[in-house]
Amino acid sequence: MGEFELIRRHFQRAAGGPSVVLGIGDDCALLQPSPGHQLAISSDMLVEGRHFFPDVNPQALGHKALAVNLSDLAAMGARPLGFTLALALPQADDAWLRGFSDGLLALADAHACPLVGGDTTRGPLNLCITVFGEVLPGRALRRDAARPGDDLYLSGRTGEARLALEQQRGTPWALTAMPDDGCRERLERPTPRLALGRALAGLDGWEGRAPAAIDLSDGLAGDLGHILRASGVGAEIRLADLPVAPPLRGLPEAQRLECLLHGGDDYELLFTAPPSARGAIAAAGTASQAPVQRIGVITPQTGLRLIRANGETEALIATGFDHFT
Amino acid sequence: MGEFELIRRHFQRAAGGPSVVLGIGDDCALLQPSPGHQLAISSDMLVEGRHFFPDVNPQALGHKALAVNLSDLAAMGARPLGFTLALALPQADDAWLRGFSDGLLALADAHACPLVGGDTTRGPLNLCITVFGEVLPGRALRRDAARPGDDLYLSGRTGEARLALEQQRGTPWALTAMPDDGCRERLERPTPRLALGRALAGLDGWEGRAPAAIDLSDGLAGDLGHILRASGVGAEIRLADLPVAPPLRGLPEAQRLECLLHGGDDYELLFTAPPSARGAIAAAGTASQAPVQRIGVITPQTGLRLIRANGETEALIATGFDHFT
């Protein structure tokens, strides 16, 4: 199977999407964004042994590679237009490629985000996806938009993916909890919160500034830190208001907090909006079928603090995973 | 040096470009294309040991990684808007990164194509660039637009990069030619033909269909094959009309033809247009300071044929390099 046959067999589809003028097979793909919209772009690279295990299910890998990119569009409030895939493969393994493209393209179809181009080469397994979306000017959910007094919101809940990862690694404390298919699904097949992101960028019934938002890939505290630094503010998280999934409830407290606050791979949205937007935020959550919870508040005082149920406060380190430290 | 310090030190610039609403540092970059334009997108992945030698000059690598992507925009007739870079590095080597970003960003500046985002991770050295441009609807230079009777044009000349590559490899026939800085420059620092591509997409003074075009990365014959298959036509190349760079003139004929027709890494434009567009094509070449030569003709008969100076005809194989065969 040569390079072009590989692309034709596993990645090329007759269909495009309403925005695709020209897909796979020319020097460039051509997209037609909606008039007046801005283009939102994100790129993520996944490396074997670093972002996934060598024996990963290829279908799950295909799903996740696109999901983490779509999650960035969600965090900007953008509507997907399409994506490119650059793929370095040690060899052209037909069964592996079939699984990978099945997982990838099923998620692409579910979000009307067609594969429009890319590159294929030989090399150590490496996937680079770049995703394109569109958003109306002034409505993107930027990290620098948080203001003191804003409520801090979380979609869904955090920590399950981390618990599943530690169980796969055989970490003793994680093995004290029963393996849970829900946790494993969260780790392997995250669901990007696209509908919620778009609802927040629209926010029917509330005409104020667009919310600040980020998607959670490196842990709640660390990713919140990006919003705090970009906006020049601080935050308090109320521990009692953090949703805790059932499999995490039996963990020792330190490990439960590690999963909730520093877990990683959550792909939930963390966002802020003023109290006047509470009704609109609740409506956005309902309309997009995303559970949305107020978990804290943005403060003029910089830094990140955790408020325990008994009122005690402790400082949290608001930095996340770093590939080079 | 951590991941964010690495990005800040080597890749983040205060400046953006006229189309950049939001650059590095959020979940997505935001671009504002010109009203009514289509978006042209291309992505290329470069792997150590496959696309470049491990001891490559990092400045040349930075230049080339972007140049090969800009060349795809040129082949579509698009104006650059910006690009993303995803980078897997075995370690954060400050001196290497400084050279790489110098070469990369100098070319980006020269073409007003700012770096707007991307990803950094640890892993075997791998660079994935995705580039974005814009073009007016109906004016993109597509591979499927060649028609029988069209002239076949080449910008610049082919073969020098291949000669330099074979000299670096120590291939005996290549060592019969003197090493030439011009050839090495063609291999290591190709010049994307952006001005020519845009001129062809505009074609002042000629109102017909947009030319068909492709950029030459895998050899003239193989890349021409993509145009022929997409357009359902054939072509004849007149050998006497192919420009030959001085360092290639002393090579044995078989190797000279190999360099000219199957060399690779040329990053010239190969394009077709009807004879009625000859004046406009010549003007486009002059305006963009690109030497442009008519080297053959598109035929209704499929396949690719080489016409020698004595009138003899031979069939050429119109397929290029394949990473998996």
Interface residues (C-beta under 8 A of the other chain):
Chain A: M1 G2 E3 F4 L6 V21 L22 G25 D26 D27 C28 A29 L30 L31 Q32 P33 P35 G36 Q38 L39 A40 I41 S42 S43 D44 M45 V47 E48 G49 R50 H51 D72 L73 A75 M76 A78 G82 T84 L85 A86 L87 A88 Q91 A92 V116 G117 G118 D119 T120 T121 R122 G123 P124 N126 C128 T130 F132 G133 V135 P137 A140 L141 R142 R143 D144 A213 I214 D215 A230 D322 H323 F324 T325
Chain B: M1 G2 E3 F4 L6 V21 L22 G25 D26 D27 C28 A29 L30 L31 Q32 P33 P35 G36 Q38 L39 A40 I41 S42 S43 D44 M45 V47 E48 G49 R50 H51 D72 L73 A75 M76 A78 G82 T84 L85 A86 L87 A88 L89 Q91 A92 V116 G117 G118 D119 T120 T121 R122 G123 P124 N126 C128 T130 F132 G133 V135 P137 A140 L141 R142 R143 D144 A213 I214 D215 A230 D322 H323 F324 T325
